[in-house]
């Protein structure tokens, strides 16, 4: 379920600098991606300075009373990782669970212990001397404790995939000057996953029999200092916590050490402790943390179970507000500003969809907006990911061109064919990528436009009209109507295209893809029947190898080299999975010598229809008045073009994709209108935005964070916005006309498989399909969807049934002679959605769909109740905080 969470997707960068002292602005993590996700965004939105990420390590004192040694047993960044000693590895990151008494004991120990804030120590030796200045310690015990604290701990550093590195255990009695980190610390792969500017915090805990009473020390260094080999990663340390005492039952000090590490790993506790000025502030921060903990009842869960990290980290917005009130110099009005901005921001129309009140005003604004990004549209394409996207989308594009070219040839009795499809795709697509407002859009022939072409040819044949000249005048009128729509800024009406309309249209296009692909493959099964066993046409012999014949040999390589090689292999398989699958199928087809139909590419550059030139005559054998009568079918086609183009544009320009360069609804429609004139004059197919292929194009250009903390999934950073991938795809499509000797080896079933894959992937990724599955699923087996918590199941089924009815009606009309009114039925989806306001409440429509602009303005309080993070109950708040904010309709190319 996709909810519009105010302030979760976008923020104003300038707000990060409001009311922040100049000295605190430089304390961030640098240009790298933030590992703590929502906390970073929320803190910048509220004007709170961003603190560096903190890596926490727990060193435990083991071996009492024989040989004492410090050994690393746990580490935290966002989540906990435990050292599994027997397995010789770190556990998977998980949400830490600590018993409440451990926090209470820790609080008592800190309240009676030594707390040093802004300690000026510049080395581990100086820090140890400061820590051991406790009056209760005798000189002899103080010396033993100093020697113990200076002992080098054992780290579990997995530097190269399999080889483990453990620090030496000798005591450094006479080598206090050895503060340089170990070589293994610099080779620790964890260091690469931490962003620049990260700091460390160390917790030392354990039992020491020579102590008569517990010893608790908490230190905050004035300046972060690298404390030699104290931590497994050579980071400057900011915090140091020591928890020692006489032996006690169970793992008391181990659990207190975990409690201290959990506290330091909490961003809000860390924020408070960094600004604490005395012991009272430290204990107040601990008490605030305890007020927000969730208690699990004993006997109702398995304490050994590890809670996996959530897919989406919760927003820290609510907790940050309380901290903002603590910042000196900030008044109450500043506290409410972010909330007010969030309240009105999402419901205001985007700049691309605001009326200017001038003719072509929206077009002029789109041109000005996109002109400043034009150079970067080419420079941003210099990335290996774009190469993978070109190969994948190129194969999908020629598949679409061949399939629709063949269907168009059948529908027009050879007036247009595969050559026109290739040439038109190349010319129109390349021109669109160079001039459009959203160059990530892929132009192609679409199912609805193909239906209209078939109807137009049938009408021309039935009334003995010359098809191509009649089609030329239809195209001229369509271009005229589209220019009128651009001049009057009709594209702002896309605000009425809610998810109900988008999902209905996307489902229809996906079903057309699936239906055509399955139909083609079934036709191939008749033309090229599968040979049964025993057939002389094919032979296949499977034989088990003899003894010793099936043997795997492993070549021992250096772990570092093997790790790098495996990483490169995984990266290639991930980025080029679809391309490699296609090449593998082509190689398998050639190796086995299967009699499969191959790609048919024209070898001569001339129109498919014999006797005609590339330019279409305006009249031909048609009467003059037909040029005026063509306005009627052109009006219907204009509605279809507008709906087809703008619904795709709305889906591609959703805020979830985090597009930085903005949309260009008016400019895109203008380009489509100009291309309608060009393709009509040349007798080429008509082109609009292809929903499925455009979504696949955008998904192949997804940008994700690289420096991810353990347990944190890569965060979605946006799309690599540029013009070059689409331009190269369409240039290759045009060149493909002359690559017949190479392309003729590609089996057609492989291309139909791409067609089928994109259709299924697009269909399965929309919420509509999840609700369809609920119709066939017993209530006890239904997933815990967020919408089911707020909307009765019967109302969900009713909404789904209405969508299914609309989809079925669209499919029936598309497949019958009544398809001439198909464009009006697409427009009717908006009317049906408007009528649903009489059947469903605004609350229900918000969870099932979206609200239309008028309904948002007329019901502002009802709208904000479920979606605003501070308007509902705590349980409702927690539900919304954990919802992922990635694009909803996407197609995975991996």
C-alpha positions in Angstrom: 0.0 0.0 0.0 1.4 3.4 -0.9 0.6 6.3 1.4 1.6 9.9 0.9 3.6 10.5 4.0 4.3 14.2 4.4 7.9 15.1 4.3 9.2 11.6 3.8 10.1 12.0 0.2 11.4 15.5 -0.3 12.7 18.3 1.7 14.2 21.7 1.2 17.9 21.7 1.5 17.9 25.2 2.9 16.0 24.2 6.0 19.1 22.3 7.2 20.9 25.6 7.7 18.2 27.5 9.6 19.1 28.4 13.2 22.1 26.1 13.2 25.4 27.5 14.5 28.1 27.7 11.9 30.4 25.4 13.8 27.9 22.6 13.8 27.3 22.6 10.1 30.5 20.7 9.4 29.7 17.8 11.6 27.8 15.8 9.0 28.9 12.7 7.2 30.0 14.4 4.0 28.7 13.8 0.6 28.2 10.0 1.1 24.7 8.5 1.6 23.4 8.5 5.1 23.1 5.1 6.7 20.4 6.0 9.1 17.9 7.0 6.4 14.9 8.7 7.8 16.7 10.1 10.7 19.0 12.1 8.4 16.1 13.5 6.4 14.1 14.4 9.4 16.9 16.1 11.2 17.7 18.2 8.1 14.0 19.1 7.7 13.8 20.3 11.3 17.1 22.3 11.2 18.9 20.0 13.6 22.6 19.5 12.9 23.4 16.0 11.7 25.8 14.0 13.9 28.3 11.6 12.6 27.5 7.9 12.4 28.6 6.0 15.5 30.2 2.5 15.3 30.0 0.8 18.7 32.1 -2.2 19.8 31.7 -4.3 22.9 34.9 -5.8 24.3 34.4 -8.3 27.0 36.9 -9.3 29.7 37.2 -13.1 29.7 39.4 -15.7 31.3 39.0 -14.9 35.0 40.7 -16.1 37.2 43.3 -17.6 34.9 44.5 -15.5 31.9 42.6 -12.3 31.5 42.0 -11.1 27.9 39.8 -8.6 26.1 37.8 -10.1 23.3 35.4 -8.4 21.0 31.9 -10.1 21.3 29.5 -7.6 19.7 29.3 -4.6 17.5 26.6 -2.1 16.5 26.0 0.4 13.8 22.2 0.4 13.4 21.7 -3.1 14.5 23.4 -5.7 16.6 25.9 -8.3 15.4 27.0 -11.0 17.8 30.2 -13.0 17.5 29.4 -16.6 16.9 32.6 -18.1 18.3 32.0 -21.7 17.4 31.1 -20.8 13.8 33.9 -18.3 13.5 31.7 -15.5 12.0 29.5 -12.6 12.8 25.8 -13.2 13.1 23.3 -11.6 10.8 22.4 -8.0 11.9 19.3 -8.0 14.0 17.3 -5.8 16.3 18.8 -6.0 19.8 16.7 -7.2 22.7 17.9 -6.5 26.2 16.3 -7.3 29.5 14.9 -4.2 31.4 16.9 -5.0 34.6 20.1 -4.6 32.6 19.3 -1.0 31.9 18.3 -0.4 35.5 21.6 -1.8 36.7 23.5 0.3 34.2 21.7 3.4 35.3 22.6 2.8 39.0 26.2 2.0 38.1 26.6 5.2 36.1 24.8 7.3 38.7 27.4 6.2 41.3 30.4 6.0 38.9 32.7 8.3 37.1 31.3 10.5 34.3 33.8 12.5 32.3 32.3 14.8 29.6 34.6 16.6 27.2 37.7 14.6 28.3 40.8 16.2 26.8 42.7 12.9 26.4 44.6 12.6 23.1 45.7 8.9 23.3 44.7 5.6 24.9 47.3 6.0 27.6 46.0 9.4 28.6 42.5 8.1 28.6 43.4 5.1 30.8 45.1 7.5 33.3 41.9 9.6 33.4 39.6 6.6 33.8 41.6 5.1 36.7 41.5 8.2 38.8 38.9 6.8 41.1 39.3 7.4 44.9 38.1 3.9 45.8 41.0 2.2 43.9 44.2 1.5 45.8 47.5 2.3 44.0 48.2 -1.4 43.4 44.8 -2.0 42.0 45.0 1.1 39.9 48.2 -0.1 38.3 46.7 -3.5 37.6 43.7 -1.9 36.1 45.8 0.4 33.9 47.8 -2.6 32.6 44.6 -4.5 31.9 43.0 -1.6 30.0 46.2 -1.2 27.9 46.1 -4.8 26.9 45.5 -5.2 23.2 42.0 -6.9 22.6 41.3 -9.7 20.3 39.3 -8.7 17.2 37.4 -10.9 14.9 38.4 -9.3 11.6 37.4 -11.1 8.5 39.6 -9.3 6.0 39.3 -11.6 3.0 36.2 -13.7 2.8 37.6 -16.7 4.7 40.8 -15.7 6.6 40.2 -14.5 10.1 42.5 -12.1 11.9 42.8 -12.1 15.7 44.8 -9.4 17.5 47.6 -10.5 19.7 47.0 -10.9 23.4 50.4 -9.9 24.9 50.2 -7.1 27.5 51.7 -3.9 26.4 53.5 -2.9 29.7 56.4 -1.2 28.1 55.0 -0.2 24.8 52.5 2.5 25.7 53.6 4.5 22.6 52.2 1.9 20.2 49.1 3.8 19.3 49.1 3.0 15.6 46.3 0.7 14.3 47.1 -2.8 13.1 47.4 -3.6 9.5 44.3 -5.8 9.8 42.3 -2.9 11.0 42.9 -1.0 7.8 42.0 -4.0 5.7 38.7 -4.5 7.5 36.0 -4.6 4.9 33.6 -3.0 7.4 35.5 0.2 7.0 34.3 0.6 3.4 30.7 0.3 4.5 30.9 3.2 6.9 30.5 6.7 5.6 33.2 9.4 5.8 33.3 11.1 9.2 32.1 8.1 11.2 33.2 7.9 14.8 33.6 5.0 17.2 32.3 4.2 20.7 33.8 1.4 22.8 32.2 -0.5 25.7 34.4 -2.6 28.0 32.6 -4.9 30.3 33.5 -8.0 32.4 34.1 -9.5 35.8 37.3 -8.7 37.7 37.7 -10.6 41.0 40.2 -8.1 42.5 37.5 -5.4 42.6 35.5 -5.2 45.8 32.7 -3.2 44.3 31.4 -2.4 40.8 33.2 0.2 38.7 31.3 2.3 36.1 32.9 4.9 33.9 31.4 6.9 31.0 33.7 9.2 29.0 32.9 11.6 26.1 36.1 12.8 24.5 36.4 16.4 23.7 38.0 15.6 20.3 37.6 12.2 18.7 40.9 10.3 18.7 42.0 7.0 17.2 42.7 4.8 20.2 45.1 2.4 18.5 43.9 -1.2 18.3 41.0 -0.7 20.7 38.4 -1.0 18.0 38.4 -3.3 15.0 37.9 -0.3 12.7 40.5 2.5 13.0 37.9 5.2 13.6 38.3 8.2 15.9 36.6 7.4 19.2 34.1 9.7 20.8 32.7 7.6 23.6 34.3 5.2 26.1 32.3 3.1 28.7 33.9 0.8 31.3 31.8 -1.6 33.3 33.7 -3.8 35.7 32.9 -5.5 39.0 33.2 -8.7 41.1 31.8 -11.9 39.7 28.0 -12.1 39.8 25.3 -14.5 38.7 24.4 -15.0 35.1 25.9 -12.6 32.5 25.3 -9.5 34.4 28.2 -7.3 33.1 27.9 -8.7 29.6 24.2 -7.7 29.5 25.0 -4.3 31.0 27.6 -3.8 28.3 25.0 -4.7 25.6 22.6 -2.3 27.2 25.2 0.5 27.0 26.0 -0.3 23.4 22.3 -0.3 22.5 21.9 3.1 24.1 24.8 4.5 22.1 23.4 3.0 18.9 20.1 4.9 19.4 20.3 8.1 17.3 18.2 10.2 19.8 20.1 9.0 22.9 23.4 9.7 21.1 22.1 13.2 20.1 21.3 14.0 23.7 24.6 12.6 25.1 26.7 14.6 22.7 25.2 17.7 24.1 25.0 16.7 27.8 26.8 19.0 30.2 26.6 16.9 33.4 25.5 13.6 34.9 21.9 14.7 35.2 21.7 15.2 31.5 23.1 11.8 30.9 20.7 10.1 33.2 17.8 12.1 31.8 18.6 10.9 28.3 18.7 7.3 29.6 15.3 7.8 31.3 13.9 9.2 28.0 15.1 6.1 26.2 13.5 3.8 28.8 10.2 5.6 28.4 10.1 4.6 24.7 11.1 1.0 25.0 8.7 -1.8 24.1 8.5 -4.7 26.6 8.0 -8.2 25.4 6.1 -10.4 28.0 8.1 -13.4 29.3 6.9 -16.8 28.1 5.3 -15.4 25.0 8.4 -15.3 22.8 11.7 -17.0 22.3 14.6 -15.0 23.8 17.0 -16.7 21.5 15.1 -15.6 18.4 16.6 -12.7 16.5 14.3 -10.0 15.2 15.3 -9.2 11.6 15.7 -5.5 10.7 12.7 -3.8 9.2 12.5 -3.3 5.5 12.1 0.4 6.1 13.5 2.3 9.1 10.9 4.3 11.0 10.9 8.1 10.8 12.5 9.8 13.7 10.3 12.9 13.1 8.3 12.7 16.3 11.4 12.1 18.5 13.3 14.9 16.8 10.6 17.4 17.6 11.2 16.9 21.3 14.9 17.4 20.8 14.3 20.5 18.8 12.7 22.1 21.8 15.9 21.4 23.8 18.1 23.3 21.3 19.0 26.7 22.7 17.9 29.6 20.7 15.0 27.9 19.0 11.5 29.3 19.7 8.1 27.7 19.4 7.3 29.1 15.9 10.3 27.3 14.5 9.1 24.1 16.0 5.8 24.3 14.1 7.2 25.3 10.8 8.2 21.9 9.6 4.9 20.4 10.6 3.0 23.1 8.7 5.1 22.6 5.6 4.5 18.9 5.7 0.8 19.5 6.1 0.3 21.5 3.0 3.2 20.4 0.8 2.0 17.1 -0.6 -1.5 18.4 -1.5 -0.2 21.4 -3.4 0.2 20.7 -7.2 3.7 20.4 -8.4 5.2 23.3 -10.4 4.7 21.4 -13.7 1.0 21.1 -13.1 0.2 24.7 -12.1 -1.7 26.9 -14.6 0.0 30.1 -15.8 -3.1 31.5 -17.4 -1.2 32.3 -20.6 -1.3 30.5 -24.0 1.5 28.0 -24.1 2.6 29.2 -20.7 3.1 25.7 -19.4 5.2 24.8 -22.5 7.4 27.8 -22.0 8.0 26.9 -18.4 8.9 23.3 -19.2 11.4 24.5 -21.8 13.0 26.9 -19.3 13.1 24.3 -16.6 14.7 21.6 -18.7 17.1 23.8 -20.6 19.3 24.2 -17.4 19.6 20.5 -17.1 20.4 19.8 -20.8 24.2 19.5 -20.5 24.0 17.2 -17.5 21.5 15.0 -19.4 24.4 13.7 -21.4 27.2 13.9 -18.7 25.1 11.9 -16.2 25.0 9.0 -18.7 28.7 8.2 -18.3 28.2 5.2 -16.0 28.4 1.5 -16.6 24.8 1.0 -15.5 23.7 2.9 -18.6 25.4 0.4 -20.8 23.4 -2.4 -19.3 20.2 -0.4 -19.6 20.9 0.2 -23.3 21.3 -3.5 -24.1 18.2 -4.5 -22.2 15.9 -1.7 -23.5 17.3 -2.2 -27.0 16.2 -5.8 -27.1 12.8 -4.9 -25.6 12.4 -2.1 -28.1 13.1 -4.2 -31.2 10.9 -6.9 -29.8 8.1 -4.4 -29.6 8.9 -3.0 -33.0 8.9 -6.5 -34.6 5.8 -7.6 -32.8 3.7 -4.5 -33.5 5.2 -4.2 -36.9 3.9 -7.7 -37.8 0.5 -7.0 -36.2 0.3 -3.7 -38.0 1.1 -5.4 -41.3 -1.7 -7.8 -40.8 -4.1 -5.1 -39.7 -3.4 -2.8 -42.7 -2.9 -5.5 -45.3 0.7 -4.6 -45.9 0.3 -0.8 -46.0 2.7 -0.7 -43.1 5.1 -3.4 -41.9 8.2 -4.2 -39.9 10.4 -1.8 -41.9 8.1 1.1 -41.1 8.0 0.0 -37.5 11.8 0.0 -37.2 12.3 3.3 -39.0 9.5 5.0 -37.2 10.7 3.8 -33.8 14.2 5.0 -34.5 13.2 8.4 -35.9 10.4 9.3 -33.4 12.2 7.8 -30.4 15.5 9.6 -31.1 13.8 12.9 -31.7 11.8 12.6 -28.5 14.8 11.8 -26.4 16.6 14.9 -27.7 13.7 17.3 -27.2 11.3 15.9 -24.6 10.8 17.0 -21.1 11.1 13.5 -19.7 13.7 11.7 -21.9 13.4 8.5 -19.8 10.2 7.9 -21.6 10.4 5.2 -24.4 8.1 5.9 -27.4 6.6 2.8 -29.0 3.5 1.5 -30.7 0.9 0.5 -28.1 -2.0 -1.8 -28.0 -4.7 0.9 -27.9 -3.2 2.8 -30.8 -2.9 -0.4 -32.8 -6.6 -1.1 -32.2 -7.5 2.3 -33.6 -5.2 1.8 -36.6 -7.1 -1.5 -37.4 -10.4 0.2 -37.1 -9.3 3.1 -39.3 -8.1 0.7 -42.0 -11.3 -1.3 -41.9 -13.3 1.9 -42.3 -11.2 2.9 -45.3 -11.5 -0.5 -46.9 -15.2 -0.7 -46.4 -15.8 2.7 -48.0 -13.1 2.3 -50.8 -10.9 5.0 -49.4 -7.2 5.5 -49.9 -5.9 4.5 -46.5 -2.6 6.4 -46.1 -3.9 9.8 -47.4 -6.9 9.5 -45.1 -4.6 8.5 -42.2 -2.4 11.6 -43.0 -5.3 13.9 -42.5 -6.3 12.1 -39.3 -2.7 12.7 -38.1 -2.8 16.4 -39.0 -6.0 16.9 -37.1 -4.6 14.9 -34.1 -1.5 17.2 -34.0 -3.8 20.2 -34.2 -6.0 19.1 -31.3 -2.9 18.2 -29.2 -1.4 21.7 -29.9 -4.7 23.1 -28.6 -4.4 21.0 -25.5 -0.8 22.2 -25.0 -1.8 25.9 -25.5 -4.6 25.6 -23.0 -2.5 23.8 -20.5 -4.8 20.8 -20.4 -2.1 18.6 -19.0 -2.9 20.0 -15.6 -5.9 17.7 -15.7 -3.6 14.7 -15.0 -4.0 15.6 -11.3 -7.3 13.7 -11.7 -5.5 10.5 -12.8 -5.4 8.7 -9.4 -4.1 5.3 -8.8 -7.5 3.8 -9.8 -7.0 5.1 -13.3 -3.3 4.3 -13.5 -3.7 0.8 -12.3 -6.6 0.1 -14.7 -4.5 1.4 -17.6 -1.3 -0.3 -16.5 -3.2 -3.6 -16.0 -4.8 -3.3 -19.5 -1.4 -2.7 -21.2 0.2 -5.5 -19.2 -2.6 -7.9 -20.2 -2.1 -6.9 -23.9 1.6 -7.7 -23.5 0.9 -11.1 -21.9 -1.9 -12.0 -24.4 0.1 -11.1 -27.4 3.2 -13.0 -26.1 1.3 -16.1 -25.2 -0.7 -16.0 -28.4 2.5 -15.8 -30.5 4.1 -18.7 -28.6 1.0 -20.8 -29.0 1.1 -20.1 -32.8 4.7 -21.2 -32.8 3.7 -24.4 -31.1 1.5 -25.2 -34.1 3.9 -24.1 -36.7 6.9 -25.7 -35.0 5.5 -28.6 -33.0 7.5 -30.0 -30.1 9.0 -33.4 -31.0 8.0 -36.3 -28.8 10.5 -38.9 -27.5 11.5 -41.3 -30.2 11.1 -38.7 -33.0 13.8 -39.0 -35.6 14.0 -35.2 -35.9 15.7 -34.7 -32.6 17.8 -36.8 -30.3 18.7 -36.3 -26.7 20.8 -38.8 -24.7 21.2 -38.3 -21.0 23.9 -40.5 -19.4 25.2 -40.6 -15.9 28.9 -40.4 -15.6 30.9 -43.3 -14.5 32.7 -43.6 -11.2 35.0 -40.7 -10.8 33.5 -38.9 -13.8 31.5 -36.4 -11.8 34.2 -34.6 -9.9 34.5 -31.1 -8.8 38.0 -29.7 -8.5 38.7 -26.6 -6.5 41.7 -24.4 -7.2 43.0 -22.7 -4.1 43.4 -19.0 -4.8 44.3 -16.2 -2.5 41.2 -15.2 -0.5 41.4 -11.6 -1.5 41.5 -12.4 -5.2 38.7 -14.9 -4.9 36.5 -12.4 -3.0 37.1 -9.7 -5.7 36.4 -12.1 -8.5 33.2 -13.3 -6.9 32.1 -9.8 -6.3 32.6 -8.9 -9.9 30.8 -12.0 -11.0 27.8 -11.1 -8.8 27.8 -7.6 -10.1 27.8 -8.6 -13.7 25.1 -11.2 -13.2 23.0 -8.6 -11.4 23.4 -5.8 -13.9 23.2 -7.9 -17.1 20.9 -10.7 -15.9 18.3 -10.2 -18.7 20.9 -9.7 -21.4 22.8 -12.8 -20.2 19.6 -14.8 -20.2 18.9 -13.8 -23.8 22.5 -14.6 -24.9 22.3 -17.9 -23.1 19.1 -18.9 -24.9 20.5 -17.8 -28.3 23.6 -19.9 -27.7 21.6 -22.9 -26.5 19.4 -22.6 -29.6 22.5 -22.5 -31.9 24.3 -25.3 -30.1 21.3 -27.7 -30.2 20.4 -26.6 -33.8 16.7 -26.2 -33.0 14.3 -25.3 -35.8 12.9 -22.2 -34.2 11.8 -19.1 -36.1 14.4 -16.4 -36.2 14.1 -12.6 -36.1 13.0 -11.3 -39.5 14.7 -8.0 -40.4 14.1 -6.3 -43.7 17.2 -6.4 -46.0 16.1 -3.5 -48.3 15.4 0.0 -47.3 12.1 0.6 -49.1 8.4 0.9 -48.1 6.5 -2.4 -47.5 3.7 -1.4 -49.8 4.9 -1.7 -53.4 4.7 1.4 -55.6 4.6 4.1 -52.9 7.2 6.6 -52.0 8.3 7.7 -48.5 6.1 10.8 -48.6 2.3 10.3 -48.5 0.2 12.3 -50.9 -2.4 14.5 -49.1 -5.4 13.4 -51.2 -4.6 10.5 -53.5 -7.9 9.1 -54.7 -9.9 10.5 -51.8 -12.4 13.4 -52.2 -11.4 16.8 -50.8 -14.1 16.9 -48.1 -12.5 13.8 -46.5 -9.8 16.1 -45.1 -12.4 17.8 -43.0 -14.3 14.7 -42.1 -11.1 13.2 -40.7 -11.5 15.5 -37.7 -14.1 13.2 -36.2 -11.9 10.1 -35.8 -9.0 12.4 -35.0 -10.9 13.7 -32.0 -11.3 10.2 -30.6 -7.7 9.4 -31.4 -6.6 12.7 -29.7 -8.4 11.5 -26.5 -6.6 8.2 -26.8 -3.2 9.8 -27.4 -3.7 12.2 -24.5 -4.8 9.5 -22.1 -2.1 7.1 -23.2 0.7 9.7 -23.1 -0.3 11.4 -19.9 -1.1 8.4 -17.8 2.3 7.0 -18.6 3.9 10.4 -17.8 2.1 10.5 -14.4 3.3 7.0 -13.5 6.9 7.8 -14.5 7.0 11.2 -12.7 5.7 10.0 -9.4 7.4 11.6 -6.4 8.5 8.2 -5.2 11.0 8.0 -8.0 12.8 11.2 -6.6 13.4 12.7 -10.0 15.6 15.8 -9.5 15.2 17.4 -13.0 11.4 17.6 -12.9 8.8 16.6 -15.4 7.6 18.1 -18.7 4.0 17.2 -19.3 3.3 20.1 -21.7 6.6 19.7 -23.6 6.2 15.9 -23.9 2.7 16.3 -25.4 4.0 19.0 -27.8 6.7 16.6 -29.0 4.2 13.8 -29.5 2.0 16.2 -31.6 5.0 17.2 -33.8 5.9 13.5 -34.3 2.3 12.7 -35.3 2.8 15.1 -38.2 6.1 13.6 -39.2 5.0 9.9 -39.0 1.7 10.6 -40.7 3.5 12.3 -43.6 6.0 9.4 -44.0 3.4 6.7 -43.6 5.1 5.4 -40.4 3.2 4.1 -37.3 2.0 6.5 -34.6 3.9 6.6 -31.4 3.2 7.5 -27.8 4.8 6.6 -24.4 5.0 2.9 -23.8 4.1 2.3 -20.2 5.7 -1.1 -19.6 9.0 -0.5 -21.5 9.4 3.0 -20.0 9.0 1.6 -16.5 11.6 -1.1 -17.3 13.9 1.7 -18.6 13.6 3.7 -15.4 14.0 0.6 -13.2 17.2 -0.3 -15.0 18.6 3.1 -14.1 17.8 2.9 -10.3 20.4 4.4 -8.1 20.9 2.9 -4.6 23.2 3.7 -1.8 26.5 1.8 -1.7 27.8 2.5 1.9 25.2 0.6 3.8 25.5 -0.3 7.4 25.2 -4.0 8.3 21.6 -5.1 8.3 20.4 -2.0 6.4 19.1 -2.6 2.9 20.4 -0.3 0.2 18.3 2.9 0.2 16.7 4.1 -3.0 18.4 7.3 -4.1 16.5 8.0 -7.3 16.9 7.4 -11.1 19.9 8.2 -13.2 18.2 10.9 -15.3 19.8 11.4 -18.7 19.0 11.4 -22.4 21.8 9.2 -23.8 20.4 5.7 -23.0 17.2 6.3 -24.9 19.0 8.0 -27.7 21.5 5.1 -28.2 18.6 2.6 -28.0 16.8 4.2 -30.9 19.9 4.7 -32.9 20.7 1.0 -32.6 17.1 0.3 -33.6 17.6 2.3 -36.8 20.9 0.6 -37.4 19.3 -2.8 -36.9 17.8 -2.5 -40.4 21.3 -3.0 -41.7 22.3 -5.7 -39.1 20.2 -8.5 -40.6 23.1 -11.0 -40.9 23.6 -10.8 -37.1 20.1 -10.3 -35.8 18.8 -13.2 -37.9 20.2 -15.7 -35.3 18.0 -14.4 -32.5 15.1 -16.8 -32.0 11.7 -15.2 -31.9 10.6 -17.2 -28.7 13.4 -15.4 -26.8 11.9 -12.0 -27.8 8.4 -13.1 -26.9 9.8 -14.2 -23.6 11.0 -10.6 -23.0 7.5 -9.4 -23.9 5.9 -11.8 -21.5 8.3 -11.0 -18.7 7.7 -7.3 -18.9 3.9 -7.8 -18.9 3.9 -10.2 -15.9 6.4 -8.0 -14.0 4.3 -4.9 -14.5 1.1 -6.6 -13.6 2.3 -8.3 -10.5 3.9 -5.1 -9.0 0.6 -3.0 -8.7 -1.6 -3.0 -5.6 -4.6 -4.0 -7.7 -3.2 -7.5 -8.1 -2.7 -7.9 -4.4 -6.3 -7.0 -3.8 -7.4 -9.5 -6.5 -5.5 -12.2 -4.7 -7.5 -11.3 -1.5 -10.7 -12.3 -3.3 -9.5 -15.9 -3.5 -7.8 -16.1 -0.2 -9.3 -17.1 3.2 -9.2 -14.4 5.8 -6.8 -16.4 8.1 -4.2 -16.6 5.2 -4.4 -13.0 4.1 -1.3 -10.9 4.5 -1.2 -8.1 7.1 -1.7 -5.3 4.6 -1.9 -1.8 6.1 -5.2 -1.0 4.2 -6.9 -4.1 5.8 -6.3 -2.5 9.2 -8.3 0.6 8.3 -10.9 -0.5 5.6 -13.4 -3.4 6.1 -12.6 -6.4 3.9 -16.0 -6.2 2.2 -15.3 -2.6 1.1 -11.9 -3.7 -0.2 -13.6 -6.4 -2.2 -16.2 -4.0 -3.5 -13.5 -1.6 -4.7 -11.6 -4.4 -6.4 -14.7 -5.7 -8.0 -15.4 -2.3 -9.5 -11.9 -2.2 -10.9 -12.2 -5.7 -12.3 -15.4 -4.7 -14.0 -13.9 -1.7 -15.6 -10.9 -3.7 -16.8 -13.1 -6.4 -18.2 -15.3 -3.8 -20.0 -12.2 -2.2 -21.5 -10.9 -5.5 -22.8 -14.3 -6.4 -24.3 -14.7 -3.1 -26.1 -11.1 -3.3 -27.3 -11.8 -6.7 -28.8 -15.1 -6.0 -30.5 -16.2 -3.7 -33.4 -17.2 -1.2 -30.7 -13.5 -0.4 -30.2 -14.1 2.9 -31.9 -15.3 4.3 -28.5 -12.3 2.8 -26.7 -10.7 6.2 -26.1 -13.9 7.5 -24.5 -13.9 4.4 -22.2 -10.4 5.2 -21.0 -11.5 8.7 -20.3 -14.5 7.2 -18.5 -12.2 5.7 -15.9 -11.8 9.2 -14.4 -15.5 9.6 -14.3 -16.0 6.2 -12.6 -13.4 7.2 -10.0 -15.2 10.5 -9.4 -18.5 8.5 -8.9 -16.8 6.3 -6.3 -16.9 9.3 -4.0 -20.6 8.6 -3.5 -19.9 5.0 -2.6 -16.7 5.2 -0.4 -15.8 7.7 2.3 -12.7 9.9 1.9 -11.0 7.8 4.6 -11.5 4.6 2.6 -10.5 6.2 -0.7 -7.3 7.5 0.9 -6.2 4.0 1.9 -7.5 2.3 -1.3 -6.6 4.9 -3.8 -5.9 8.7 -3.7 -8.0 11.7 -3.2 -8.9 14.0 -6.1 -7.9 17.7 -5.7 -11.4 18.9 -4.9 -11.8 16.2 -2.3 -8.5 17.1 -0.7 -9.6 20.7 -0.3 -13.1 19.9 1.0 -11.9 17.3 3.5 -8.6 18.6 4.8 -9.0 17.2 8.3 -10.3 13.8 7.2 -7.4 13.5 4.8 -4.7 14.2 7.3 -6.1 11.9 10.0 -4.6 8.6 8.7 -1.6 10.0 6.8 -0.1 12.7 9.0 2.5 11.3 11.4 1.3 13.3 14.4 -2.5 13.2 14.0 -3.3 9.6 15.0 -2.6 7.3 17.8 0.8 5.8 18.6 -0.1 2.5 17.1 -1.2 4.2 13.9 1.9 6.3 13.9 4.1 3.2 14.1 2.3 1.6 11.2 3.0 4.5 8.9 6.6 5.0 9.9 7.6 1.5 8.8 6.0 1.7 5.3 8.6 1.6 2.5 8.8 4.7 0.3 10.1 3.2 -2.9 8.3 3.4 -6.2 5.1 1.5 -6.2 4.8 0.4 -9.8 8.1 -0.9 -10.9 9.6 -3.6 -13.0 12.6 -5.5 -11.7 15.1 -6.2 -14.4 17.1 -8.6 -12.2 
